[in-house]
Amino acid sequence: MNISVKIISFLSLLLISCNLDSTNYKRIQGDALGTTYKVIVQSESNSSLIKQSIDSIFEVINNSMSTYRSNSIISRVNQSQNPVKVDSHFIEVFKKSQEIWNLSNGYFDPTAGSIVNLYGMGPNNNIQSINNYKVDSVMQYVGLDKVYLNQQNYIEKANENVYIDFNAIAKGYSVDLIKDLLMSMNSNNFLIEVGGELITMGVNEKNKKWKVAIQNPVDLNSYYSEITLDGMSLATSGNYRKFRIDSDSGVRYAHIVNPINGESMSNNILSTSVITSSCIEADAWATSLMLMDPMEAIEIINNIVDIEVLILTAINNEIIPIKSNGWDLITK
């Protein structure tokens, strides 16, 4: 499955407490959504059966919302000037996108796919020189209020050139679906990670809560911090891995594009890590918070129940952490 790199980058989350000697704990991994996935789960089920079920989830998501598949539902939506009927997965992700679009004051916006494509970071990888005229010409098609879901489950667009891209939310959604799958198989101890977005439940094979490490965005060979997760999701976005340099101007374009003004991200935020109960929300928020003023981002999160954030900023080459009110409490 090839869903493009997030408008936001993925965190390299390192599993640091997994010794898989126990026969009850199984490690399953593979490629999906243009990245890799890992699942560690305590289960009596056969590993190949679990993997087959997981891969079938990715296939369903791919058919629904991969911009790399010309016959996917999202590709038909993007290519058509007429309403297109969508499936339940598309609907759920679309509705969650609308919710976070509103709460984030428009900083999370799947219609920013048009701008991502302009910067040469979309599925066509069509690299071109960027100027204000080109940005302005595309920005008229950006805005989630230009897309509608009618009562018959058809997506309608205000303009045929509106382009939707769920890459900043699809990996998190897939993590939630895999969680539901494992719990339906009576598995209550597991860690699921897709491209750096993850969720944990229960304990590892040492009968301890799962620990993960957040990467240091300045020194990629070290951790910034280790945290304990139990029944929570974690997603991180950063600007330290994915970018493009214009061959003519030499300008460095971050892979996260601001849907408000169409500009490639430019601020002192190195990464944002979000913890909440559902990975779909953690994934989307990690992207949008990267684009905000850090204090504005913290104010928004502090007024939302069941979500915490760690924002790592850089001042004079020094990492300055900014945390929501409950971050330290939830990561102990």
C-alpha positions as CSV (number, residue, x, y, z in Angstrom):
1,M,0.0,0.0,0.0
2,N,1.3,3.4,-0.9
3,I,-0.3,6.2,0.9
4,S,2.1,9.2,0.6
5,V,4.4,10.6,3.2
6,K,2.4,12.6,5.8
7,I,2.0,16.4,5.2
8,I,3.5,16.0,8.5
9,S,6.5,13.6,9.0
10,F,6.4,10.4,11.1
11,L,8.2,10.1,14.4
12,S,10.8,7.4,14.6
13,L,9.4,5.7,17.7
14,L,11.8,3.1,19.2
15,L,10.5,0.2,21.1
16,I,12.7,-0.2,24.1
17,S,11.2,-2.9,26.3
18,C,10.5,-5.9,24.1
19,N,12.2,-9.2,24.6
20,L,10.2,-11.7,22.6
21,D,11.3,-14.9,24.2
22,S,7.8,-15.7,25.3
23,T,5.9,-18.0,22.9
24,N,2.7,-16.2,23.8
25,Y,4.0,-12.9,22.4
26,K,4.2,-12.7,18.7
27,R,5.9,-10.1,16.5
28,I,4.3,-9.3,13.2
29,Q,5.6,-6.8,10.8
30,G,5.5,-5.7,7.1
31,D,5.1,-2.8,4.7
32,A,1.9,-0.7,4.5
33,L,0.8,2.8,3.7
34,G,4.1,3.7,2.2
35,T,5.9,2.8,5.4
36,T,6.4,-0.1,7.8
37,Y,4.3,-1.5,10.6
38,K,5.1,-3.6,13.7
39,V,2.7,-5.4,16.0
40,I,3.7,-7.2,19.2
41,V,0.8,-9.1,20.7
42,Q,0.0,-11.8,23.3
43,S,-2.2,-14.2,21.5
44,E,-2.9,-17.9,21.1
45,S,-3.8,-17.3,17.4
46,N,-1.4,-18.3,14.6
47,S,1.0,-15.4,13.6
48,S,0.2,-15.9,9.9
49,L,-3.5,-15.6,10.6
50,I,-3.1,-12.4,12.5
51,K,-0.8,-11.0,9.8
52,Q,-3.3,-11.9,7.1
53,S,-6.1,-10.1,9.0
54,I,-3.9,-7.0,9.6
55,D,-2.9,-6.9,5.9
56,S,-6.5,-7.1,4.9
57,I,-7.2,-3.9,6.9
58,F,-4.4,-2.1,5.1
59,E,-5.9,-3.2,1.8
60,V,-9.3,-1.9,2.6
61,I,-7.8,1.5,3.7
62,N,-5.7,1.5,0.5
63,N,-8.7,1.0,-1.7
64,S,-10.6,3.7,0.2
65,M,-8.0,6.5,0.6
66,S,-4.7,5.9,-1.2
67,T,-3.9,8.8,-3.6
68,Y,-1.3,6.4,-5.2
69,R,-4.1,4.1,-6.5
70,S,-5.9,5.5,-9.5
71,N,-9.0,3.4,-8.8
72,S,-9.2,4.2,-5.1
73,I,-12.3,6.0,-3.8
74,I,-10.2,9.1,-2.9
75,S,-8.6,9.1,-6.4
76,R,-12.1,9.0,-8.0
77,V,-13.2,11.9,-5.8
78,N,-10.1,13.9,-6.8
79,Q,-10.5,13.1,-10.5
80,S,-14.2,13.7,-10.8
81,Q,-16.3,16.8,-11.1
82,N,-19.4,14.8,-10.1
83,P,-20.4,13.4,-6.7
84,V,-18.7,10.1,-5.7
85,K,-20.1,7.6,-3.3
86,V,-17.7,6.8,-0.5
87,D,-17.4,3.9,2.0
88,S,-17.7,3.8,5.7
89,H,-13.9,4.3,6.3
90,F,-13.8,7.4,4.1
91,I,-16.8,8.7,5.9
92,E,-15.3,8.2,9.4
93,V,-12.0,9.8,8.4
94,F,-13.7,12.7,6.7
95,K,-15.9,13.4,9.7
96,K,-13.0,13.3,12.1
97,S,-11.1,15.6,9.7
98,Q,-14.0,18.1,9.8
99,E,-14.0,17.9,13.6
100,I,-10.2,18.6,13.9
101,W,-10.4,21.2,11.1
102,N,-12.8,23.2,13.2
103,L,-11.0,22.7,16.6
104,S,-7.6,23.6,15.0
105,N,-8.9,26.8,13.3
106,G,-8.2,25.3,9.9
107,Y,-4.6,24.2,10.5
108,F,-5.6,20.6,9.9
109,D,-7.0,20.4,6.3
110,P,-6.9,17.4,4.0
111,T,-7.6,19.7,1.0
112,A,-4.1,21.0,1.4
113,G,-3.2,18.1,-0.9
114,S,-3.3,20.6,-3.7
115,I,-0.5,22.6,-2.1
116,V,1.5,19.5,-1.2
117,N,1.3,18.5,-4.9
118,L,2.5,21.9,-6.0
119,Y,5.6,21.6,-3.8
120,G,6.3,18.3,-5.4
121,M,5.6,16.1,-2.4
122,G,2.4,14.4,-3.6
123,P,1.9,11.1,-5.4
124,N,3.1,12.4,-8.8
125,N,6.3,13.8,-7.3
126,N,6.1,16.6,-9.9
127,I,8.9,18.9,-8.8
128,Q,8.6,22.5,-10.1
129,S,9.8,25.9,-9.1
130,I,7.5,27.7,-6.6
131,N,6.4,31.4,-6.7
132,N,3.6,33.4,-5.0
133,Y,1.5,33.4,-8.2
134,K,1.4,29.6,-8.3
135,V,0.7,29.3,-4.6
136,D,-2.2,31.8,-4.8
137,S,-3.7,30.0,-7.9
138,V,-3.9,26.7,-5.9
139,M,-5.0,28.2,-2.6
140,Q,-8.4,29.0,-4.1
141,Y,-9.1,25.2,-4.0
142,V,-8.0,24.7,-0.4
143,G,-10.5,24.6,2.5
144,L,-12.4,21.7,3.9
145,D,-15.6,23.8,3.7
146,K,-15.4,23.3,0.0
147,V,-16.1,19.6,0.4
148,Y,-19.5,18.1,1.5
149,L,-20.8,14.7,2.5
150,N,-24.5,14.4,1.5
151,Q,-27.2,12.2,3.1
152,Q,-26.7,9.5,0.4
153,N,-22.9,9.2,1.4
154,Y,-21.7,11.0,-1.7
155,I,-18.8,13.4,-1.6
156,E,-19.5,16.7,-3.4
157,K,-16.8,19.4,-4.2
158,A,-17.4,23.1,-4.7
159,N,-14.8,23.0,-7.4
160,E,-13.6,20.0,-9.4
161,N,-10.0,21.0,-8.7
162,V,-10.3,20.5,-5.0
163,Y,-7.9,17.7,-4.0
164,I,-8.2,15.6,-0.8
165,D,-5.3,13.9,0.9
166,F,-5.8,11.9,4.1
167,N,-2.1,11.1,4.5
168,A,-1.9,13.0,7.8
169,I,-4.6,10.9,9.4
170,A,-4.8,7.5,7.6
171,K,-2.0,5.8,9.5
172,G,-3.5,6.7,12.9
173,Y,-6.9,5.4,11.7
174,S,-5.3,2.1,10.6
175,V,-3.8,1.8,14.1
176,D,-7.2,2.1,15.7
177,L,-8.6,-0.5,13.3
178,I,-5.9,-3.0,14.2
179,K,-6.5,-2.3,17.8
180,D,-10.2,-3.2,17.3
181,L,-9.1,-6.4,15.4
182,L,-6.8,-7.6,18.2
183,M,-9.4,-6.9,20.9
184,S,-12.0,-8.8,18.9
185,M,-9.5,-11.8,19.0
186,N,-9.4,-11.5,22.8
187,S,-6.0,-10.0,22.8
188,N,-5.5,-7.4,25.5
189,N,-1.7,-7.0,25.6
190,F,-0.2,-5.5,22.6
191,L,1.7,-2.7,20.9
192,I,0.8,-1.5,17.4
193,E,3.0,0.8,15.4
194,V,2.4,2.1,11.9
195,G,5.0,4.5,10.5
196,G,5.7,5.8,14.0
197,E,2.1,6.2,15.1
198,L,1.3,3.8,17.8
199,I,-1.0,2.5,20.6
200,T,-0.4,0.2,23.5
201,M,-2.6,-1.9,25.6
202,G,-1.9,-3.9,28.8
203,V,1.6,-5.2,29.4
204,N,4.6,-6.6,27.6
205,E,6.1,-10.1,28.0
206,K,7.8,-9.0,31.2
207,N,4.4,-8.1,32.7
208,K,5.3,-4.4,32.7
209,K,3.7,-1.5,30.9
210,W,5.0,-0.7,27.5
211,K,7.7,1.9,27.2
212,V,8.6,3.8,24.1
213,A,11.1,6.5,23.3
214,I,10.6,9.9,21.6
215,Q,13.5,10.6,19.3
216,N,15.7,13.6,19.8
217,P,15.0,15.9,16.8
218,V,18.5,17.4,17.0
219,D,20.5,14.2,17.4
220,L,18.6,11.5,15.6
221,N,20.8,8.8,17.2
222,S,19.5,9.5,20.6
223,Y,16.2,9.7,22.6
224,Y,14.7,12.9,23.9
225,S,12.6,11.0,26.5
226,E,11.2,7.7,27.4
227,I,7.5,7.4,28.3
228,T,5.2,4.8,29.5
229,L,1.9,4.2,27.7
230,D,-1.1,2.1,28.8
231,G,-4.2,2.1,26.6
232,M,-3.2,5.4,24.9
233,S,-2.0,6.5,21.4
234,L,1.1,8.5,20.6
235,A,1.8,10.3,17.3
236,T,4.7,12.6,16.5
237,S,5.3,15.0,13.7
238,G,8.6,16.7,12.9
239,N,10.4,18.7,10.2
240,Y,13.8,17.0,10.6
241,R,13.4,14.1,8.2
242,K,11.2,15.0,5.2
243,F,11.9,18.0,3.0
244,R,12.7,19.0,-0.5
245,I,15.3,21.4,-1.8
246,D,14.5,23.4,-4.9
247,S,17.2,22.7,-7.4
248,D,17.0,26.2,-8.9
249,S,16.6,28.4,-5.8
250,G,18.2,26.2,-3.2
251,V,15.2,26.9,-0.9
252,R,14.4,24.1,1.6
253,Y,10.7,23.2,1.7
254,A,9.5,21.2,4.7
255,H,7.0,18.5,3.9
256,I,4.4,20.1,6.2
257,V,2.5,22.8,4.3
258,N,0.4,25.5,6.0
259,P,-3.2,25.2,4.6
260,I,-3.9,28.8,5.8
261,N,-1.4,30.6,3.6
262,G,0.0,27.9,1.4
263,E,3.6,28.2,2.7
264,S,6.0,25.5,3.5
265,M,6.3,25.3,7.3
266,S,8.5,27.9,8.8
267,N,8.8,28.3,12.6
268,N,10.9,27.1,15.5
269,I,9.0,23.9,16.2
270,L,11.1,20.8,15.8
271,S,8.5,18.2,16.6
272,T,5.1,17.7,18.3
273,S,4.1,14.6,20.2
274,V,0.5,14.0,20.9
275,I,-1.1,11.5,23.3
276,T,-4.8,10.7,23.3
277,S,-7.0,7.7,23.4
278,S,-7.5,7.3,19.7
279,C,-4.6,7.2,17.2
280,I,-6.6,8.9,14.4
281,E,-6.9,12.0,16.6
282,A,-3.2,11.9,17.7
283,D,-2.1,11.6,14.1
284,A,-4.1,14.5,12.9
285,W,-3.3,16.8,15.8
286,A,0.4,16.1,15.6
287,T,0.4,17.5,12.0
288,S,-1.7,20.6,12.7
289,L,0.1,21.6,15.9
290,M,3.4,21.8,14.0
291,L,2.0,24.8,12.1
292,M,0.8,26.9,15.0
293,D,2.5,29.3,17.3
294,P,3.5,27.0,20.2
295,M,1.6,28.9,22.8
296,E,-1.5,29.0,20.7
297,A,-1.2,25.2,20.2
298,I,-0.9,24.7,24.0
299,E,-3.9,26.9,24.7
300,I,-6.1,24.9,22.3
301,I,-5.0,21.5,23.6
302,N,-5.4,22.6,27.3
303,N,-9.1,23.3,26.5
304,I,-9.7,19.8,25.0
305,V,-10.4,16.8,27.2
306,D,-8.3,13.6,26.8
307,I,-5.4,15.0,24.8
308,E,-1.9,16.1,25.8
309,V,1.1,17.4,23.8
310,L,4.8,17.9,24.0
311,I,6.2,20.6,21.6
312,L,9.9,20.7,21.2
313,T,11.1,24.1,20.0
314,A,14.6,25.3,19.2
315,I,16.1,28.6,20.5
316,N,19.7,29.3,19.8
317,N,20.3,25.6,19.0
318,E,18.9,24.6,22.4
319,I,15.8,22.4,22.7
320,I,13.0,24.1,24.7
321,P,10.1,21.8,25.6
322,I,6.6,23.2,25.9
323,K,4.0,20.9,27.5
324,S,0.3,20.8,27.9
325,N,-1.0,20.8,31.5
326,G,-1.3,17.0,31.8
327,W,1.7,15.7,29.8
328,D,3.9,14.9,32.7
329,L,1.1,13.2,34.6
330,I,0.0,11.0,31.8
331,T,3.5,9.9,30.8
332,K,4.7,8.8,34.2
